[in-house]
Amino acid sequence: MMPTQSSIPGVDALWPLCLDIVAQRRARAAPQQWDAGSPLAWDASQGFALRGVWDADAVELFDLLKPLLDRPREGRPWLIGQLGQSLDGCVATHGGDSNYVNGREVLVHLHRLRALSDAVIVGAGTAAIDNPQLTTRHVAGAHPVRVLLDPELSLSPTLRAFSDSEAATLLVCDAARAVEAAERVGAHQVLGVRGLTGADGSLNLHALTAALEARGLRVLFVEGGGVTVSRFIAQGCLDRLHLSIAPVIIGAGRPGLQLPRSAAMRDCMRPSGRIFHMGADVLWDLDLRAAQPAAPRS
Ligand SMILES: NC(=O)c1ccc[n+]([C@@H]2O[C@H](COP(=O)([O-])OP(=O)(O)OC[C@H]3O[C@@H](n4cnc5c(N)ncnc54)[C@H](OP(=O)(O)O)[C@@H]3O)[C@@H](O)[C@H]2O)c1
């Protein structure tokens, strides 16, 4: 007998399963051997798959999240970045207003990515301008650890992330400034990273990733802004990027991706990508690990 429309499971049934998979990963448990009656299947070569009939929204959400659910179990941390940008490549107005570049569907997706991650990372510009909560309040799921990258110690201790007790927060700076940072926000909210800041002021994001891994934080979501996501890409730290493009033209706003110049088109990064429609926005899911400069044309 064909299932009726109302009995077909959808996103509400799928989302708790995604959270279960992530909880197992956090516990470092081997993937469950899902029996034939369960809604998910798993095998070592194909990863997770949906069993049976699901509605179209659930199938699409599973497809979008599958790379995150299937990420390698061992080895280095796994990093995903996101930017919501206008047609002209801006993530906010010149003055920093970004509420909202994208529609509600992308906002909910952002909260889903937080819930599936161990930590959410933002730059000092985003923390200072948005004073974000960085919680999962639009979806079910635990809040990630909130990581505010503030090597210059410019952030106010009154920011919500330092004071609202909603979730753990870490101000990240170089180890050489950790004592100073602790005087501002308390030692329990400081992660001093040895070798984070170079003599020229550059940030070693591999050192940051390793320091987070040492705290058991292995799935890292780089939420913005443009400068920070670009720095992670330039240092080859991101596995995937979710770039959500909204049908809006901001004009001379804060730029999204800002990467070193390419001499010729053949030198450019060409990540393989998949497109997902989210309300009026288009989300590109980009595989940055596979992104190599295109081969020279003969
Ligand atoms: N649409 C989206 O998806 C999205 C996501 C997150 C954030 N945003 C928006 O992106 C903007 C921030 O992005 P961004 O690329 O400029 O910075 P960011 O990546 O969040 O942070 C990196 C830089 O913050 C700088 N910074 C800029 N303004 C600052 C301030 N007021 N206080 C302290 N540090 C500051 C520092 O720059 P120096 O090099 O000058 O030291 C630092 O290197 C905000 O307007 C935010 O609303 C949009």
The ligand as an SDF file (V2000), in Angstrom:
LIG
                    3D

 48 52  0  0  0  0  0  0  0  0999 V2000
   26.0170   37.6640    5.9580 N   0  0  0  0  0  0  0  0  0  0  0  0
   26.7050   36.8270    6.7100 C   0  0  0  0  0  0  0  0  0  0  0  0
   26.7140   35.6170    6.4960 O   0  0  0  0  0  0  0  0  0  0  0  0
   27.5100   37.3670    7.8520 C   0  0  0  0  0  0  0  0  0  0  0  0
   28.0570   36.4810    8.7880 C   0  0  0  0  0  0  0  0  0  0  0  0
   28.8010   36.9910    9.8290 C   0  0  0  0  0  0  0  0  0  0  0  0
   29.0090   38.3620    9.9120 C   0  0  0  0  0  0  0  0  0  0  0  0
   28.4480   39.1810    8.9940 N   0  0  0  0  0  0  0  0  0  0  0  0
   28.7210   40.6210    9.0160 C   0  0  0  0  0  0  0  0  0  0  0  0
   30.0800   40.7620    8.6650 O   0  0  0  0  0  0  0  0  0  0  0  0
   30.5890   41.9590    9.2520 C   0  0  0  0  0  0  0  0  0  0  0  0
   31.9130   41.6540    9.9250 C   0  0  0  0  0  0  0  0  0  0  0  0
   32.7200   40.9600    9.0180 O   0  0  0  0  0  0  0  0  0  0  0  0
   34.2270   41.3740    8.7400 P   0  0  0  0  0  0  0  0  0  0  0  0
   34.6460   40.5820    7.5790 O   0  0  0  0  0  0  0  0  0  0  0  0
   34.3210   42.8510    8.6920 O   0  0  0  0  0  0  0  0  0  0  0  0
   34.9840   40.9240   10.0750 O   0  0  0  0  0  0  0  0  0  0  0  0
   35.1460   39.5140   10.7950 P   0  0  0  0  0  0  0  0  0  0  0  0
   35.5590   38.5040    9.8160 O   0  0  0  0  0  0  0  0  0  0  0  0
   34.0040   39.2260   11.6570 O   0  0  0  0  0  0  0  0  0  0  0  0
   36.3610   39.8200   11.7860 O   0  0  0  0  0  0  0  0  0  0  0  0
   37.7100   39.9930   11.3430 C   0  0  0  0  0  0  0  0  0  0  0  0
   38.2700   41.3140   11.6850 C   0  0  0  0  0  0  0  0  0  0  0  0
   37.4680   42.0170   12.5620 O   0  0  0  0  0  0  0  0  0  0  0  0
   38.0320   43.2960   12.3840 C   0  0  0  0  0  0  0  0  0  0  0  0
   37.1340   44.2710   12.8630 N   0  0  0  0  0  0  0  0  0  0  0  0
   36.3490   44.9310   11.9840 C   0  0  0  0  0  0  0  0  0  0  0  0
   35.5290   45.7210   12.6630 N   0  0  0  0  0  0  0  0  0  0  0  0
   35.7970   45.5670   13.9890 C   0  0  0  0  0  0  0  0  0  0  0  0
   35.2480   46.1300   15.1590 C   0  0  0  0  0  0  0  0  0  0  0  0
   34.2390   46.9890   15.0850 N   0  0  0  0  0  0  0  0  0  0  0  0
   35.7630   45.7260   16.3370 N   0  0  0  0  0  0  0  0  0  0  0  0
   36.7500   44.8310   16.4080 C   0  0  0  0  0  0  0  0  0  0  0  0
   37.3130   44.2730   15.3150 N   0  0  0  0  0  0  0  0  0  0  0  0
   36.8340   44.6450   14.1200 C   0  0  0  0  0  0  0  0  0  0  0  0
   39.4430   43.1100   12.6610 C   0  0  0  0  0  0  0  0  0  0  0  0
   40.0880   43.8380   11.6610 O   0  0  0  0  0  0  0  0  0  0  0  0
   41.4450   44.5300   11.6310 P   0  0  0  0  0  0  0  0  0  0  0  0
   42.0670   43.8060   10.5060 O   0  0  0  0  0  0  0  0  0  0  0  0
   41.0000   45.9110   11.3220 O   0  0  0  0  0  0  0  0  0  0  0  0
   42.1610   44.3850   12.9360 O   0  0  0  0  0  0  0  0  0  0  0  0
   39.5590   41.5660   12.3850 C   0  0  0  0  0  0  0  0  0  0  0  0
   40.6970   41.2570   11.7100 O   0  0  0  0  0  0  0  0  0  0  0  0
   29.5420   42.4510   10.2330 C   0  0  0  0  0  0  0  0  0  0  0  0
   28.8870   43.5420    9.6450 O   0  0  0  0  0  0  0  0  0  0  0  0
   28.5880   41.2700   10.3540 C   0  0  0  0  0  0  0  0  0  0  0  0
   27.2720   41.7290   10.5780 O   0  0  0  0  0  0  0  0  0  0  0  0
   27.7150   38.7120    7.9630 C   0  0  0  0  0  0  0  0  0  0  0  0
  1  2  1  0
  2  3  2  0
  2  4  1  0
  4  5  1  0
  4 48  2  0
  5  6  2  0
  6  7  1  0
  7  8  2  0
  8  9  1  0
  8 48  1  0
  9 10  1  0
  9 46  1  0
 10 11  1  0
 11 12  1  0
 11 44  1  0
 12 13  1  0
 13 14  1  0
 14 15  2  0
 14 16  1  0
 14 17  1  0
 17 18  1  0
 18 19  2  0
 18 20  1  0
 18 21  1  0
 21 22  1  0
 22 23  1  0
 23 24  1  0
 23 42  1  0
 24 25  1  0
 25 26  1  0
 25 36  1  0
 26 27  1  0
 26 35  1  0
 27 28  2  0
 28 29  1  0
 29 30  1  0
 29 35  2  0
 30 31  1  0
 30 32  2  0
 32 33  1  0
 33 34  2  0
 34 35  1  0
 36 37  1  0
 36 42  1  0
 37 38  1  0
 38 39  2  0
 38 40  1  0
 38 41  1  0
 42 43  1  0
 44 45  1  0
 44 46  1  0
 46 47  1  0
M  CHG  2   8   1  16  -1
M  END
$$$$
